[in-house]
Amino acid sequence: MKGRKEETNLISRRNMLMGSAVFLCGGAVGSFSNAYSASTAAPAAGNAPPLPWPWVKLDPLEAGRRAYKSYLKNKG
């Protein structure tokens, strides 16, 4: 038992640098995979009316009813 070194829970500089390098590489891989997995198709511009959109007065009670029904239908 005299030949063994006592283990301590200290973090060495090498372990800290290695851990941060692995963390940064993981973030880079994640961002690249996210960028390439996104769809490249452009949205159809023909569906929306031209800008500026006309102002429409909303009925607050009807908007509240529709929001409540949508909340219940979509379960939150």
Biopython code that builds the backbone (N, CA, C, O; Angstrom):
import numpy as np
from Bio.PDB.StructureBuilder import StructureBuilder

atoms = [
    (1, "MET", "N", (0.814, -1.185, 0.000)),
    (1, "MET", "CA", (0.000, 0.000, 0.000)),
    (1, "MET", "C", (0.859, 1.251, 0.000)),
    (1, "MET", "O", (0.371, 2.331, -0.331)),
    (2, "LYS", "N", (2.116, 1.131, 0.360)),
    (2, "LYS", "CA", (2.955, 2.309, 0.383)),
    (2, "LYS", "C", (3.302, 2.779, -1.027)),
    (2, "LYS", "O", (3.588, 3.960, -1.220)),
    (3, "GLY", "N", (3.284, 1.884, -2.020)),
    (3, "GLY", "CA", (3.656, 2.236, -3.384)),
    (3, "GLY", "C", (2.537, 2.965, -4.138)),
    (3, "GLY", "O", (2.803, 3.572, -5.176)),
    (4, "ARG", "N", (1.321, 2.922, -3.655)),
    (4, "ARG", "CA", (0.202, 3.565, -4.352)),
    (4, "ARG", "C", (0.114, 5.042, -4.003)),
    (4, "ARG", "O", (0.359, 5.460, -2.871)),
    (5, "LYS", "N", (-0.242, 5.808, -5.013)),
    (5, "LYS", "CA", (-0.492, 7.223, -4.756)),
    (5, "LYS", "C", (-1.930, 7.378, -4.318)),
    (5, "LYS", "O", (-2.815, 6.669, -4.797)),
    (6, "GLU", "N", (-2.155, 8.272, -3.442)),
    (6, "GLU", "CA", (-3.515, 8.532, -2.984)),
    (6, "GLU", "C", (-4.237, 9.362, -4.033)),
    (6, "GLU", "O", (-3.756, 10.414, -4.453)),
    (7, "GLU", "N", (-5.415, 8.864, -4.455)),
    (7, "GLU", "CA", (-6.183, 9.595, -5.454)),
    (7, "GLU", "C", (-6.874, 10.785, -4.822)),
    (7, "GLU", "O", (-7.444, 10.692, -3.735)),
    (8, "THR", "N", (-6.812, 11.896, -5.517)),
    (8, "THR", "CA", (-7.521, 13.083, -5.062)),
    (8, "THR", "C", (-8.532, 13.472, -6.123)),
    (8, "THR", "O", (-8.425, 13.030, -7.266)),
    (9, "ASN", "N", (-9.483, 14.267, -5.777)),
    (9, "ASN", "CA", (-10.520, 14.703, -6.705)),
    (9, "ASN", "C", (-10.195, 16.049, -7.328)),
    (9, "ASN", "O", (-11.103, 16.798, -7.690)),
    (10, "LEU", "N", (-8.934, 16.360, -7.456)),
    (10, "LEU", "CA", (-8.537, 17.615, -8.080)),
    (10, "LEU", "C", (-8.600, 17.494, -9.593)),
    (10, "LEU", "O", (-8.296, 16.442, -10.157)),
    (11, "ILE", "N", (-8.993, 18.567, -10.236)),
    (11, "ILE", "CA", (-9.061, 18.595, -11.694)),
    (11, "ILE", "C", (-7.742, 19.158, -12.209)),
    (11, "ILE", "O", (-7.323, 20.249, -11.822)),
    (12, "SER", "N", (-7.098, 18.400, -13.085)),
    (12, "SER", "CA", (-5.831, 18.865, -13.632)),
    (12, "SER", "C", (-6.094, 19.791, -14.827)),
    (12, "SER", "O", (-7.195, 19.823, -15.377)),
    (13, "ARG", "N", (-5.092, 20.516, -15.200)),
    (13, "ARG", "CA", (-5.200, 21.425, -16.334)),
    (13, "ARG", "C", (-5.437, 20.637, -17.620)),
    (13, "ARG", "O", (-6.198, 21.067, -18.486)),
    (14, "ARG", "N", (-4.788, 19.493, -17.738)),
    (14, "ARG", "CA", (-4.950, 18.661, -18.923)),
    (14, "ARG", "C", (-6.385, 18.158, -19.052)),
    (14, "ARG", "O", (-6.957, 18.176, -20.142)),
    (15, "ASN", "N", (-6.964, 17.710, -17.943)),
    (15, "ASN", "CA", (-8.343, 17.237, -17.978)),
    (15, "ASN", "C", (-9.308, 18.366, -18.313)),
    (15, "ASN", "O", (-10.284, 18.158, -19.034)),
    (16, "MET", "N", (-9.043, 19.536, -17.803)),
    (16, "MET", "CA", (-9.910, 20.685, -18.079)),
    (16, "MET", "C", (-9.846, 21.071, -19.555)),
    (16, "MET", "O", (-10.885, 21.325, -20.163)),
    (17, "LEU", "N", (-8.665, 21.120, -20.137)),
    (17, "LEU", "CA", (-8.516, 21.458, -21.547)),
    (17, "LEU", "C", (-9.137, 20.390, -22.443)),
    (17, "LEU", "O", (-9.774, 20.709, -23.447)),
    (18, "MET", "N", (-8.952, 19.127, -22.079)),
    (18, "MET", "CA", (-9.511, 18.038, -22.868)),
    (18, "MET", "C", (-11.042, 18.064, -22.808)),
    (18, "MET", "O", (-11.704, 17.860, -23.826)),
    (19, "GLY", "N", (-11.588, 18.305, -21.659)),
    (19, "GLY", "CA", (-13.037, 18.369, -21.519)),
    (19, "GLY", "C", (-13.633, 19.531, -22.288)),
    (19, "GLY", "O", (-14.680, 19.382, -22.919)),
    (20, "SER", "N", (-12.987, 20.683, -22.247)),
    (20, "SER", "CA", (-13.519, 21.836, -22.981)),
    (20, "SER", "C", (-13.378, 21.629, -24.486)),
    (20, "SER", "O", (-14.239, 22.076, -25.243)),
    (21, "ALA", "N", (-12.318, 20.964, -24.940)),
    (21, "ALA", "CA", (-12.163, 20.688, -26.364)),
    (21, "ALA", "C", (-13.246, 19.730, -26.850)),
    (21, "ALA", "O", (-13.800, 19.917, -27.933)),
    (22, "VAL", "N", (-13.546, 18.718, -26.064)),
    (22, "VAL", "CA", (-14.608, 17.773, -26.429)),
    (22, "VAL", "C", (-15.953, 18.488, -26.462)),
    (22, "VAL", "O", (-16.770, 18.242, -27.349)),
    (23, "PHE", "N", (-16.179, 19.365, -25.504)),
    (23, "PHE", "CA", (-17.431, 20.124, -25.459)),
    (23, "PHE", "C", (-17.575, 21.013, -26.691)),
    (23, "PHE", "O", (-18.652, 21.064, -27.287)),
    (24, "LEU", "N", (-16.519, 21.708, -27.081)),
    (24, "LEU", "CA", (-16.565, 22.579, -28.263)),
    (24, "LEU", "C", (-16.745, 21.785, -29.544)),
    (24, "LEU", "O", (-17.489, 22.206, -30.430)),
    (25, "CYS", "N", (-16.078, 20.645, -29.658)),
    (25, "CYS", "CA", (-16.248, 19.806, -30.849)),
    (25, "CYS", "C", (-17.676, 19.276, -30.940)),
    (25, "CYS", "O", (-18.246, 19.220, -32.030)),
    (26, "GLY", "N", (-18.247, 18.895, -29.828)),
    (26, "GLY", "CA", (-19.628, 18.433, -29.822)),
    (26, "GLY", "C", (-20.586, 19.527, -30.245)),
    (26, "GLY", "O", (-21.537, 19.268, -30.982)),
    (27, "GLY", "N", (-20.348, 20.751, -29.786)),
    (27, "GLY", "CA", (-21.188, 21.874, -30.194)),
    (27, "GLY", "C", (-21.061, 22.168, -31.674)),
    (27, "GLY", "O", (-22.053, 22.473, -32.336)),
    (28, "ALA", "N", (-19.847, 22.078, -32.201)),
    (28, "ALA", "CA", (-19.645, 22.329, -33.630)),
    (28, "ALA", "C", (-20.334, 21.260, -34.465)),
    (28, "ALA", "O", (-20.977, 21.577, -35.466)),
    (29, "VAL", "N", (-20.210, 20.011, -34.072)),
    (29, "VAL", "CA", (-20.865, 18.927, -34.804)),
    (29, "VAL", "C", (-22.378, 19.097, -34.743)),
    (29, "VAL", "O", (-23.066, 18.886, -35.741)),
    (30, "GLY", "N", (-22.896, 19.472, -33.591)),
    (30, "GLY", "CA", (-24.335, 19.680, -33.449)),
    (30, "GLY", "C", (-24.841, 20.817, -34.315)),
    (30, "GLY", "O", (-25.901, 20.703, -34.930)),
    (31, "SER", "N", (-24.098, 21.908, -34.371)),
    (31, "SER", "CA", (-24.557, 23.040, -35.184)),
    (31, "SER", "C", (-24.476, 22.720, -36.672)),
    (31, "SER", "O", (-25.352, 23.123, -37.437)),
    (32, "PHE", "N", (-23.446, 22.007, -37.092)),
    (32, "PHE", "CA", (-23.350, 21.634, -38.504)),
    (32, "PHE", "C", (-24.459, 20.671, -38.889)),
    (32, "PHE", "O", (-25.057, 20.806, -39.956)),
    (33, "SER", "N", (-24.739, 19.703, -38.032)),
    (33, "SER", "CA", (-25.796, 18.751, -38.369)),
    (33, "SER", "C", (-27.155, 19.438, -38.383)),
    (33, "SER", "O", (-28.023, 19.083, -39.181)),
    (34, "ASN", "N", (-27.344, 20.414, -37.511)),
    (34, "ASN", "CA", (-28.600, 21.157, -37.503)),
    (34, "ASN", "C", (-28.735, 21.995, -38.772)),
    (34, "ASN", "O", (-29.830, 22.105, -39.325)),
    (35, "ALA", "N", (-27.651, 22.579, -39.232)),
    (35, "ALA", "CA", (-27.696, 23.413, -40.434)),
    (35, "ALA", "C", (-27.993, 22.580, -41.674)),
    (35, "ALA", "O", (-28.720, 23.029, -42.560)),
    (36, "TYR", "N", (-27.442, 21.377, -41.748)),
    (36, "TYR", "CA", (-27.658, 20.550, -42.925)),
    (36, "TYR", "C", (-28.972, 19.798, -42.882)),
    (36, "TYR", "O", (-29.462, 19.365, -43.925)),
    (37, "SER", "N", (-29.554, 19.631, -41.712)),
    (37, "SER", "CA", (-30.820, 18.912, -41.635)),
    (37, "SER", "C", (-32.020, 19.828, -41.892)),
    (37, "SER", "O", (-33.129, 19.341, -42.110)),
    (38, "ALA", "N", (-31.813, 21.135, -41.868)),
    (38, "ALA", "CA", (-32.910, 22.078, -42.114)),
    (38, "ALA", "C", (-33.333, 21.980, -43.574)),
    (38, "ALA", "O", (-32.514, 21.705, -44.452)),
    (39, "SER", "N", (-34.596, 22.202, -43.818)),
    (39, "SER", "CA", (-35.077, 22.107, -45.191)),
    (39, "SER", "C", (-34.534, 23.277, -46.002)),
    (39, "SER", "O", (-34.425, 24.398, -45.506)),
    (40, "THR", "N", (-34.202, 23.000, -47.231)),
    (40, "THR", "CA", (-33.636, 24.036, -48.100)),
    (40, "THR", "C", (-34.684, 24.619, -49.036)),
    (40, "THR", "O", (-34.378, 25.526, -49.810)),
    (41, "ALA", "N", (-35.908, 24.119, -48.980)),
    (41, "ALA", "CA", (-36.956, 24.631, -49.857)),
    (41, "ALA", "C", (-37.408, 26.003, -49.381)),
    (41, "ALA", "O", (-37.627, 26.225, -48.190)),
    (42, "ALA", "N", (-37.541, 26.908, -50.325)),
    (42, "ALA", "CA", (-37.998, 28.255, -49.998)),
    (42, "ALA", "C", (-39.513, 28.232, -49.822)),
    (42, "ALA", "O", (-40.201, 27.502, -50.534)),
    (43, "PRO", "N", (-40.042, 29.016, -48.888)),
    (43, "PRO", "CA", (-41.495, 29.046, -48.718)),
    (43, "PRO", "C", (-42.173, 29.659, -49.933)),
    (43, "PRO", "O", (-41.620, 30.528, -50.607)),
    (44, "ALA", "N", (-43.361, 29.194, -50.189)),
    (44, "ALA", "CA", (-44.112, 29.696, -51.346)),
    (44, "ALA", "C", (-44.560, 31.125, -51.068)),
    (44, "ALA", "O", (-45.259, 31.381, -50.088)),
    (45, "ALA", "N", (-44.159, 32.051, -51.928)),
    (45, "ALA", "CA", (-44.485, 33.455, -51.722)),
    (45, "ALA", "C", (-45.861, 33.799, -52.283)),
    (45, "ALA", "O", (-46.381, 34.879, -52.001)),
    (46, "GLY", "N", (-46.460, 32.915, -53.066)),
    (46, "GLY", "CA", (-47.731, 33.212, -53.697)),
    (46, "GLY", "C", (-48.925, 33.089, -52.761)),
    (46, "GLY", "O", (-50.018, 33.522, -53.125)),
    (47, "ASN", "N", (-48.766, 32.522, -51.581)),
    (47, "ASN", "CA", (-49.890, 32.288, -50.682)),
    (47, "ASN", "C", (-50.261, 33.516, -49.856)),
    (47, "ASN", "O", (-51.425, 33.663, -49.484)),
    (48, "ALA", "N", (-49.336, 34.380, -49.565)),
    (48, "ALA", "CA", (-49.592, 35.531, -48.713)),
    (48, "ALA", "C", (-49.999, 36.738, -49.552)),
    (48, "ALA", "O", (-49.504, 36.921, -50.664)),
    (49, "PRO", "N", (-50.905, 37.564, -49.018)),
    (49, "PRO", "CA", (-51.261, 38.783, -49.753)),
    (49, "PRO", "C", (-50.085, 39.761, -49.747)),
    (49, "PRO", "O", (-49.219, 39.679, -48.876)),
    (50, "PRO", "N", (-50.049, 40.669, -50.697)),
    (50, "PRO", "CA", (-48.922, 41.608, -50.764)),
    (50, "PRO", "C", (-48.906, 42.547, -49.557)),
    (50, "PRO", "O", (-49.940, 42.849, -48.962)),
    (51, "LEU", "N", (-47.712, 42.989, -49.224)),
    (51, "LEU", "CA", (-47.536, 43.927, -48.107)),
    (51, "LEU", "C", (-47.847, 45.336, -48.561)),
    (51, "LEU", "O", (-47.692, 45.584, -49.757)),
    (52, "PRO", "N", (-48.250, 46.248, -47.781)),
    (52, "PRO", "CA", (-48.666, 46.123, -46.384)),
    (52, "PRO", "C", (-50.051, 45.498, -46.298)),
    (52, "PRO", "O", (-50.930, 45.778, -47.113)),
    (53, "TRP", "N", (-50.223, 44.660, -45.310)),
    (53, "TRP", "CA", (-51.505, 43.995, -45.124)),
    (53, "TRP", "C", (-52.533, 44.993, -44.612)),
    (53, "TRP", "O", (-52.204, 45.882, -43.826)),
    (54, "PRO", "N", (-53.774, 44.849, -45.054)),
    (54, "PRO", "CA", (-54.807, 45.785, -44.590)),
    (54, "PRO", "C", (-55.132, 45.544, -43.114)),
    (54, "PRO", "O", (-55.063, 44.418, -42.622)),
    (55, "TRP", "N", (-55.485, 46.625, -42.426)),
    (55, "TRP", "CA", (-55.843, 46.544, -41.012)),
    (55, "TRP", "C", (-57.264, 46.018, -40.889)),
    (55, "TRP", "O", (-58.171, 46.494, -41.571)),
    (56, "VAL", "N", (-57.453, 45.039, -40.020)),
    (56, "VAL", "CA", (-58.768, 44.443, -39.812)),
    (56, "VAL", "C", (-59.103, 44.561, -38.335)),
    (56, "VAL", "O", (-58.304, 44.174, -37.482)),
    (57, "LYS", "N", (-60.275, 45.090, -38.031)),
    (57, "LYS", "CA", (-60.720, 45.228, -36.649)),
    (57, "LYS", "C", (-61.204, 43.863, -36.168)),
    (57, "LYS", "O", (-62.037, 43.230, -36.818)),
    (58, "LEU", "N", (-60.684, 43.411, -35.030)),
    (58, "LEU", "CA", (-61.048, 42.117, -34.475)),
    (58, "LEU", "C", (-62.050, 42.284, -33.344)),
    (58, "LEU", "O", (-62.007, 43.250, -32.582)),
    (59, "ASP", "N", (-62.949, 41.319, -33.257)),
    (59, "ASP", "CA", (-63.889, 41.269, -32.140)),
    (59, "ASP", "C", (-63.187, 40.536, -30.994)),
    (59, "ASP", "O", (-62.841, 39.365, -31.151)),
    (60, "PRO", "N", (-62.965, 41.186, -29.848)),
    (60, "PRO", "CA", (-62.214, 40.543, -28.770)),
    (60, "PRO", "C", (-62.907, 39.302, -28.209)),
    (60, "PRO", "O", (-62.228, 38.354, -27.815)),
    (61, "LEU", "N", (-64.219, 39.283, -28.161)),
    (61, "LEU", "CA", (-64.927, 38.112, -27.645)),
    (61, "LEU", "C", (-64.784, 36.915, -28.587)),
    (61, "LEU", "O", (-64.573, 35.789, -28.135)),
    (62, "GLU", "N", (-64.898, 37.157, -29.887)),
    (62, "GLU", "CA", (-64.738, 36.066, -30.854)),
    (62, "GLU", "C", (-63.304, 35.550, -30.858)),
    (62, "GLU", "O", (-63.085, 34.344, -30.963)),
    (63, "ALA", "N", (-62.326, 36.443, -30.746)),
    (63, "ALA", "CA", (-60.927, 36.027, -30.690)),
    (63, "ALA", "C", (-60.673, 35.183, -29.438)),
    (63, "ALA", "O", (-59.934, 34.200, -29.494)),
    (64, "GLY", "N", (-61.279, 35.560, -28.314)),
    (64, "GLY", "CA", (-61.137, 34.793, -27.090)),
    (64, "GLY", "C", (-61.765, 33.417, -27.200)),
    (64, "GLY", "O", (-61.195, 32.433, -26.729)),
    (65, "ARG", "N", (-62.937, 33.340, -27.818)),
    (65, "ARG", "CA", (-63.609, 32.048, -28.005)),
    (65, "ARG", "C", (-62.763, 31.124, -28.884)),
    (65, "ARG", "O", (-62.587, 29.947, -28.570)),
    (66, "ARG", "N", (-62.245, 31.666, -29.983)),
    (66, "ARG", "CA", (-61.425, 30.847, -30.884)),
    (66, "ARG", "C", (-60.141, 30.394, -30.207)),
    (66, "ARG", "O", (-59.710, 29.256, -30.397)),
    (67, "ALA", "N", (-59.526, 31.268, -29.421)),
    (67, "ALA", "CA", (-58.309, 30.891, -28.713)),
    (67, "ALA", "C", (-58.589, 29.805, -27.690)),
    (67, "ALA", "O", (-57.798, 28.873, -27.549)),
    (68, "TYR", "N", (-59.699, 29.909, -26.975)),
    (68, "TYR", "CA", (-60.058, 28.915, -25.970)),
    (68, "TYR", "C", (-60.340, 27.565, -26.625)),
    (68, "TYR", "O", (-59.899, 26.527, -26.131)),
    (69, "LYS", "N", (-61.084, 27.579, -27.749)),
    (69, "LYS", "CA", (-61.368, 26.327, -28.453)),
    (69, "LYS", "C", (-60.091, 25.694, -28.997)),
    (69, "LYS", "O", (-59.923, 24.476, -28.943)),
    (70, "SER", "N", (-59.196, 26.525, -29.519)),
    (70, "SER", "CA", (-57.922, 26.012, -30.034)),
    (70, "SER", "C", (-57.082, 25.421, -28.901)),
    (70, "SER", "O", (-56.423, 24.398, -29.086)),
    (71, "TYR", "N", (-57.104, 26.054, -27.746)),
    (71, "TYR", "CA", (-56.361, 25.554, -26.585)),
    (71, "TYR", "C", (-56.898, 24.181, -26.173)),
    (71, "TYR", "O", (-56.118, 23.269, -25.899)),
    (72, "LEU", "N", (-58.208, 24.033, -26.129)),
    (72, "LEU", "CA", (-58.798, 22.756, -25.733)),
    (72, "LEU", "C", (-58.565, 21.671, -26.794)),
    (72, "LEU", "O", (-58.290, 20.518, -26.462)),
    (73, "LYS", "N", (-58.675, 22.052, -28.063)),
    (73, "LYS", "CA", (-58.520, 21.107, -29.155)),
    (73, "LYS", "C", (-57.080, 20.580, -29.228)),
    (73, "LYS", "O", (-56.863, 19.386, -29.436)),
    (74, "ASN", "N", (-56.115, 21.462, -29.060)),
    (74, "ASN", "CA", (-54.700, 21.082, -29.179)),
    (74, "ASN", "C", (-54.086, 20.641, -27.854)),
    (74, "ASN", "O", (-52.885, 20.383, -27.783)),
    (75, "LYS", "N", (-54.890, 20.555, -26.820)),
    (75, "LYS", "CA", (-54.466, 20.104, -25.480)),
    (75, "LYS", "C", (-53.334, 20.949, -24.919)),
    (75, "LYS", "O", (-52.329, 20.426, -24.437)),
    (76, "GLY", "N", (-53.508, 22.241, -24.986)),
    (76, "GLY", "CA", (-52.554, 23.145, -24.358)),
    (76, "GLY", "C", (-51.584, 23.806, -25.256)),
    (76, "GLY", "O", (-50.748, 24.584, -24.796)),
]
sb = StructureBuilder()
sb.init_structure("model")
sb.init_model(0)
sb.init_chain("A")
sb.init_seg("    ")
for serial, (resi, resn, name, xyz) in enumerate(atoms, 1):
    if name == "N":
        sb.init_residue(resn, " ", resi, " ")
    sb.init_atom(name, np.array(xyz, "f"), 0.0, 1.0, " ", f" {name:<3s}", serial, name[0])
structure = sb.get_structure()
